Amino acid sequence: MSSRLTALQVAACLLWAAGVAPVAAVAQIKIGMTLSTTGPAASIGAPSKNVALMWPKEIAGQKIEYVILDDASNPTGAVVNTRKLTSEDQVDVVVGSNTTPNAMAMIDVVAESHTPMIALAASASIVAPMDAKRAWVFKMPQNDSLMATAVTQHMENNGVKTLGFIGFSDGYGESWFNEINKLLEIRHIKLVANERFGRADTSVTGQIVKILAAAPDAVLIAGAGTPAATPEIALVERGYKGKIYQTHGIATYEFLKVGGKDVEGTYFPTGPAVVAVQLPDTQPAKKAAVEFAKRYESQYGPNSVTQFAADAWGAWLLLADAIPRALKVGKPGTPEFRKALRDALETTEGLTVPQGVINMSASDHVGLDQRARVMARIENGRWKYDY
């Protein structure tokens, strides 16, 4: 090793001699992510990580450092990761997690540290009702209420009069039940069965037997990722012949692999990106959706785009739009910049992402409208645009 000192080393020695500790160099902008890349929600978190690895390393002339952590689909893991990201890594923004329980658990941490957060989970309860804590939280997936209106409209159009419901026994399932329940009377549909199951459950026999006894015209399964296939497989194995609906949480190819022939014919609402090339030219998000699909599939293979991959790319576009405006107010790594970034995210206007057009406001930290949803079905092991 050479005994010669560089100019930087000399400067450091002089600082130490003077009793002043040199300051370590830091990235100009630091983005932290906690994703569910293992555990029950891995089929959701893995595509998010795939997209995170595609995010550019620079924006508005500023270099970006990413810190990506796995929370193992566990709310405690999400909290631990978020505390690390905000206190130790001192990130400027947190992105994640992928499930409603995880995202809900993170809110207190980002609010305490005054760090903006962009959730990749669906339930409206993550950002509503708006309060001092949720003022720091934004969300990419469409609200359950937006998707529920599409689902119940499809049910009404297809003559469904009675409905059986089975959803996750957590915030995701409850949010979907609440939204659906608000619309059933309007659509002249009667709820005849209401059941729950856990994300890690391997059997739902008891719940399915009760639903079959009620003989509903249709069943709605409010689950996400591969666990959502469990009730559907059980229904089909026991001879159910009615219509089966799922939520936008199923749009992963792992779900198709696990469900196989048992999930053929399933109806579900989803973001435009999942069926990008099938969209009519009048769909406002089609161009952005097709561009993303081509970019993603060039790296991860044909037919690999999921709802969750598109949400993660939308999160990048949201940040790319907001960061230049925040830089006019504060320097990265400071409380002023985090506050400016929060404010910039909240004033996002007319931003087209693969899943729709975003118009945020102080009372709406999602900013998506009916242009952000379509109805689709599973046909021959693929996603098929319905309307």
VENTA-V464233 format. One line per field, one symbol per residue. ss: DSSP state (H for helix, E for strand, - for the rest). phi: phi as a letter, one per 20 degrees, with the letter a starting at -180 (. if undefined). burial: + if it has 24 or more other C-alpha atoms within 12 Angstrom, else -. A space follows every 50 residues. Layout:
ss: ???
phi: ???
burial: ???
This chain:
ss: ------HHHHHHHHHHH-----------EEEEEEE------HHHHHHHHH HH-----EE--EEEEEEEEE----HHHHHHHHHHHHHH----EEEE---H HHHHHHHHHHHHH--EEEE----HHH-------HHHEEE----HHHHHHH HHHHHHH----EEEEEEE--HHHHHHHHHHHHHH-----EEEEEEEE--- ----HHHHHHHHHH---EEEEE--HHHHHHHHHHHHH-----EEEE-HHH --HHHHHHHHHHH---EEEE-HHHHHHH-------HHHHHHHHHHHHHHH ------HHHHHHHHHHHHHHHHHHHHH-------HHHHHHHHHHHH---- EEE--EEE--E--E-----HHH-EEEEEE--EEEE--
phi: .fefeffffffffffffendffeffcffccddcdceecngeffefffffg fgfeffebblmdfcddcdcddlmdgffffgfffffeeeelfebddpeedf gffffeggffffeldfcdfddeffffcbffbffffedcbefffgffffff fffffffdmfdccdcbcgebgfffffffffffdfffemddedbbccbefe fdbcggffgffffelffbcddecbmfgffgffgffffenfdffddcdffe fcffffffflffdfnfdaebfgffcgfefffffgeggfffffgfffffdd ofldfcgffffffffffffffeggffffdbegndgffffffgffffdfbm eecgdqdecebfdcddmdcffebbdcbeclmcecfda
burial: ---------------------------++++++++++-++++++++++++ ++-++--------++++++++++++-++++++++++--++++++++++++ +++++++++++-++++++++++++++++----++++++++++++++++++ ++++++---++++++++++++++++++-+++-++--+-++++++++++++ ---++-+++-++-+++++++++++++++++++++++---+-+++++++++ ++++++-+++-++++++++++++++++++---++++++++-++++++--- --+++++++++++++++++++++++++--++++++-++++++++++++-- ++++++++++-+-+++++++++++++++--+++++++
